[in-house]
Amino acid sequence: MHARHALYYTLPPGPLAEWLAAWLGWDPLSGQSRAHPVLPGLPRPVAELTERPRKYGAHGTLKPPFALAPGQSAEALAAALARFAGETAPVVLEGLEITRLGSFLALTPRGATDALAALAAEVVRRFDPFRAPPPPQELERRRKARLSPRQEANLARWGYPHVMEDFRFHITLTGPLKPDEIGPTQAALERHLAPLLPAPFVLDAVSHLGSDPATGRFHLIRRHGFGAERA
């Protein structure tokens, strides 16, 4: 039994997925903690820099975490995901790059992202019947971030502010950094992570993850590859 479910993009097994699992200290594919790499030049230990995103593992959000609505089940969600994946074509992007987003660092796509945004919007819409409304305390927490009117409307309609026109695909690399920590951290990541980044980057699956009620950490339930019904 999972406390919450999430629809993410997760990387297939390989060097990039392995490196990111070690960097964050958590591998949702295997459900195991990982030892952090030793990188010179960082302003703080990796464990501190990555504490906030650790429980999610390396992922790009398509539909944010949600509790199941009354009458819905994880099995029904999995079946709907399999059907959706079979009908969906992969999205090909120029590549990934290390980017500053506010006070944290993330991997973001290079080049045009219209097809990716359309895919994420469809995932949000298609699977919204499975989502229970967020509790009042979560809504209150979200609203502390000074939401725009459109983000407030997204929160009310979809349970999360950063969807539809406010969606930006990213794979989070750090928690919030102090201004003088961003440069050294990004430089270290450019040295060690950038050589592993794909070009092109193909988003070829949607992954179903669930959170452990005891730890809050997310585990991969299944990765659904796109295009099975098109072959």
C-alpha positions as CSV (number, residue, x, y, z in Angstrom):
1,M,0.0,0.0,0.0
2,H,1.4,3.4,-1.1
3,A,0.5,6.7,0.6
4,R,0.8,8.6,-2.7
5,H,1.2,7.9,-6.3
6,A,3.1,9.9,-8.9
7,L,3.5,9.8,-12.7
8,Y,7.1,10.6,-13.6
9,Y,9.7,10.2,-16.3
10,T,12.5,8.0,-14.9
11,L,15.6,7.2,-16.8
12,P,16.2,3.7,-18.1
13,P,19.0,1.7,-16.4
14,G,22.4,2.9,-17.5
15,P,25.4,5.2,-16.5
16,L,23.3,8.4,-16.2
17,A,20.7,6.7,-14.0
18,E,23.4,5.1,-11.8
19,W,25.2,8.4,-11.4
20,L,22.1,10.4,-10.4
21,A,21.0,7.7,-8.0
22,A,24.4,8.0,-6.2
23,W,24.3,11.8,-6.3
24,L,20.9,11.9,-4.7
25,G,21.5,9.0,-2.4
26,W,18.3,7.1,-3.4
27,D,17.5,4.8,-6.3
28,P,13.7,4.5,-6.7
29,L,14.2,1.7,-9.3
30,S,15.8,-0.7,-6.8
31,G,14.3,0.9,-3.7
32,Q,17.8,1.2,-2.2
33,S,19.9,4.0,-0.7
34,R,23.2,4.7,-2.5
35,A,26.5,6.0,-1.4
36,H,27.2,9.5,-2.5
37,P,30.1,10.3,-4.9
38,V,33.1,12.2,-3.7
39,L,33.4,15.4,-5.8
40,P,36.0,18.0,-5.0
41,G,35.1,21.7,-5.0
42,L,31.6,21.4,-3.5
43,P,30.6,24.0,-0.9
44,R,28.9,21.3,1.4
45,P,28.7,17.5,1.5
46,V,26.6,15.9,-1.2
47,A,24.2,14.6,1.4
48,E,23.3,18.1,2.5
49,L,23.0,19.5,-1.0
50,T,20.6,16.8,-2.1
51,E,18.6,16.3,1.1
52,R,15.3,17.7,-0.2
53,P,15.0,15.9,-3.5
54,R,16.4,12.6,-2.2
55,K,13.1,10.9,-1.4
56,Y,11.8,11.3,-4.9
57,G,14.9,10.1,-6.7
58,A,16.0,11.3,-10.2
59,H,12.8,12.0,-12.1
60,G,10.9,14.5,-14.3
61,T,7.4,15.2,-13.1
62,L,4.5,14.6,-15.5
63,K,1.7,14.4,-12.9
64,P,2.7,15.4,-9.3
65,P,2.2,13.0,-6.3
66,F,-1.4,12.4,-5.3
67,A,-3.5,10.2,-3.1
68,L,-6.0,8.0,-4.8
69,A,-9.5,9.2,-5.1
70,P,-12.3,7.2,-3.3
71,G,-13.3,4.2,-5.5
72,Q,-10.0,4.2,-7.4
73,S,-7.2,1.6,-7.1
74,A,-3.5,1.2,-7.9
75,E,-4.4,-1.6,-10.2
76,A,-6.9,0.5,-12.2
77,L,-4.3,3.3,-12.4
78,A,-1.7,0.8,-13.7
79,A,-4.0,-0.5,-16.4
80,A,-4.9,3.0,-17.5
81,L,-1.2,3.9,-17.7
82,A,-0.4,0.8,-19.8
83,R,-3.2,1.8,-22.3
84,F,-2.0,5.4,-22.4
85,A,1.6,4.4,-23.0
86,G,0.7,2.1,-25.8
87,E,-1.1,4.9,-27.6
88,T,1.7,7.5,-27.1
89,A,4.8,8.2,-29.2
90,P,8.2,9.1,-27.7
91,V,9.2,12.7,-27.5
92,V,12.6,13.5,-29.0
93,L,14.4,16.6,-27.6
94,E,17.8,18.1,-28.4
95,G,19.4,17.0,-25.1
96,L,19.7,17.8,-21.4
97,E,21.7,20.5,-19.7
98,I,22.5,21.6,-16.1
99,T,20.4,24.7,-15.4
100,R,19.8,27.1,-12.4
101,L,16.1,27.2,-11.5
102,G,15.6,29.8,-8.8
103,S,17.8,28.7,-5.9
104,F,18.3,25.1,-7.1
105,L,20.0,23.2,-9.9
106,A,18.3,20.8,-12.3
107,L,18.6,19.1,-15.6
108,T,16.4,20.7,-18.2
109,P,15.8,20.1,-21.9
110,R,17.6,21.9,-24.6
111,G,15.6,23.2,-27.6
112,A,11.9,23.3,-28.3
113,T,9.7,21.7,-25.7
114,D,6.2,22.1,-27.1
115,A,5.7,18.4,-27.7
116,L,6.9,17.6,-24.1
117,A,4.6,20.2,-22.6
118,A,1.6,18.8,-24.6
119,L,2.5,15.3,-23.3
120,A,2.6,16.5,-19.7
121,A,-0.7,18.4,-20.1
122,E,-2.3,15.2,-21.4
123,V,-1.0,13.1,-18.5
124,V,-2.4,15.7,-16.1
125,R,-5.8,15.6,-17.7
126,R,-6.1,11.9,-18.5
127,F,-5.3,10.7,-15.0
128,D,-6.9,13.4,-13.0
129,P,-9.9,11.2,-12.1
130,F,-7.5,9.0,-10.1
131,R,-6.5,12.0,-7.9
132,A,-8.1,12.8,-4.5
133,P,-8.3,16.5,-3.7
134,P,-5.3,17.7,-1.7
135,P,-5.8,18.3,2.0
136,P,-6.3,21.9,3.2
137,Q,-2.8,22.0,4.8
138,E,-1.2,21.2,1.4
139,L,-3.2,23.9,-0.3
140,E,-2.1,26.3,2.4
141,R,1.5,25.3,2.0
142,R,1.4,25.8,-1.8
143,R,-0.2,29.2,-1.5
144,K,2.7,30.5,0.7
145,A,4.8,30.6,-2.5
146,R,3.0,33.7,-3.8
147,L,1.2,32.0,-6.7
148,S,0.2,33.9,-9.8
149,P,-3.6,34.0,-10.6
150,R,-3.0,31.3,-13.2
151,Q,-1.1,29.1,-10.8
152,E,-3.8,29.6,-8.2
153,A,-6.4,28.4,-10.8
154,N,-4.2,25.4,-11.6
155,L,-4.0,24.6,-7.9
156,A,-7.8,24.7,-7.6
157,R,-8.4,22.7,-10.7
158,W,-5.5,20.2,-10.9
159,G,-4.2,20.2,-7.3
160,Y,-0.8,21.6,-8.2
161,P,0.2,25.1,-9.5
162,H,3.0,24.2,-11.9
163,V,1.0,22.4,-14.7
164,M,-0.3,23.3,-18.1
165,E,1.1,26.7,-19.2
166,D,3.2,26.8,-16.0
167,F,4.8,23.4,-16.5
168,R,8.6,23.2,-17.0
169,F,10.1,19.8,-17.2
170,H,13.2,19.3,-15.0
171,I,15.1,16.6,-13.1
172,T,16.0,18.2,-9.8
173,L,19.7,17.9,-8.7
174,T,19.8,19.9,-5.5
175,G,17.7,21.5,-2.8
176,P,17.8,25.2,-2.3
177,L,21.3,26.6,-2.4
178,K,22.8,29.8,-1.1
179,P,23.9,32.3,-3.7
180,D,27.6,31.6,-3.2
181,E,27.0,27.8,-3.4
182,I,25.4,27.8,-6.8
183,G,28.5,28.5,-8.9
184,P,30.8,25.8,-7.2
185,T,28.1,23.2,-7.2
186,Q,27.2,23.8,-10.9
187,A,30.9,23.7,-11.8
188,A,31.4,20.3,-10.1
189,L,28.3,18.9,-11.8
190,E,29.5,20.2,-15.2
191,R,32.8,18.3,-14.7
192,H,31.3,15.0,-13.6
193,L,27.7,14.8,-14.8
194,A,27.7,16.8,-18.1
195,P,29.7,14.1,-20.0
196,L,26.9,11.6,-19.3
197,L,24.0,13.7,-20.6
198,P,22.3,12.4,-23.7
199,A,22.0,14.3,-27.0
200,P,19.4,13.8,-28.2
201,F,17.3,13.1,-25.1
202,V,14.3,10.8,-25.8
203,L,11.5,10.7,-23.4
204,D,10.2,7.3,-24.1
205,A,8.1,6.2,-21.1
206,V,5.9,7.2,-18.2
207,S,6.8,5.7,-14.8
208,H,4.3,4.9,-12.0
209,L,5.9,5.4,-8.5
210,G,4.5,5.1,-5.1
211,S,5.6,6.5,-1.7
212,D,6.4,4.4,1.3
213,P,4.0,5.4,4.1
214,A,6.8,5.0,6.7
215,T,9.7,6.9,5.0
216,G,7.9,9.0,2.3
217,R,10.5,7.7,-0.2
218,F,9.2,6.9,-3.7
219,H,9.7,3.5,-5.3
220,L,9.2,2.5,-8.9
221,I,6.1,0.4,-9.4
222,R,6.4,0.1,-13.2
223,R,8.0,1.9,-16.1
224,H,5.6,1.9,-19.1
225,G,7.4,2.3,-22.4
226,F,5.7,4.4,-25.1
227,G,4.5,3.1,-28.4
228,A,3.8,-0.6,-27.7
229,E,0.6,-0.5,-29.6
230,R,2.3,1.3,-32.5
231,A,4.9,-1.3,-33.2
